[in-house]
Amino acid sequence: MADLDAFDRFEAAGWETTAAAYDHCWPRLTNRLNDHLLDAVGAGPHARLLDVACGPGYLAGQAKDRGATVTGIDVAEAMVEIARRRWPRIEFRQADAQALPFPETSFHAIVGNLAIPHLARPERAAAEFHRVLASNGQLALTTWDLPGRARLVGVLLEAVREVEVIPPETVPAGPDFFRFADNAEFNALLAGQGFTEVEVRSIAFMHPVGSPGELWDGLLRGTVRTSAIVRGQPDDVVARIRAGFDRRMQAYRAGQTYEIPVAFKLASGRQS
């Protein structure tokens, strides 16, 4: 059985050391989901909005640009520090999405961009979201689709499986990263905590990458769980993973660059 507390500690510690690399590697992709999330909750002037697992703060910044009053939280203080420097007029604080430090009915809207697969107890987090939302408040969350459709991560995960990698003991067992790629599971997460008008939809597009090495570096420098599994292998095993990764990347070559399919799920609901 997975030690959920150990997994949460592992994730929190990992993002502390990965924050700068994540900020360098990933916002060009993740920011493409921001408008989808903000539209889903109707973010606009005078709305009190909470950005959960805010990372470097880009989604919070866009919500502020729409006129919302924004609070951002992240489990990693290093992420919070980056966000504070970038948007000094937004309140950012270190906090756990599974134990929000806010009273009931604090917000009109909550958004979380790719937060949910990193939480050991997503049902607890969803209950917290419901608790701190005002009546009729809206929630929107994104997660990765399955690796077969989310090829940006699928190319590495398939290369890892091909080599039959055994995760090192330093990586605690955690929840299924792709659990909420299943529409029914994502729907049940929100509906099970009292949200109504729940809807789950897909978002897919092509994402440009300069080279296999660029994506490899981003995945190993700017992620936590997958990076730790790969980095924890002997050099010869890492070389075999890289060879399988590079081979799969050739399917997405487009001239001098690469165009890789990415896919996500967005779930939204209303506090009843």
Secondary structure, 3 states (H helix, E strand, C coil): CCCHHHHHHHHHHHHHHHHHHHHHHCHHHHHHHHHHHHHHCCCCCCCEEEEECCCCCHHHHHHHHCCCEEEEEECCHHHHHHHHHHCCCCEEEECCCCCCCCCCCCEEEEEECCCHHHCCCHHHHHHHHHHHEEEEEEEEEEEECCCCCCHHHHHHHHHHHHCCCCCCCCCCCCCCCCHHHCHHHHHHHHHCCCEEEEEEEEEEEEEEECCHHHHHHHHHHCCCHHHHHHHCCCHHHHHHHHHHHHHHHHHHEECCEEEEEEEEEEEEEEEC
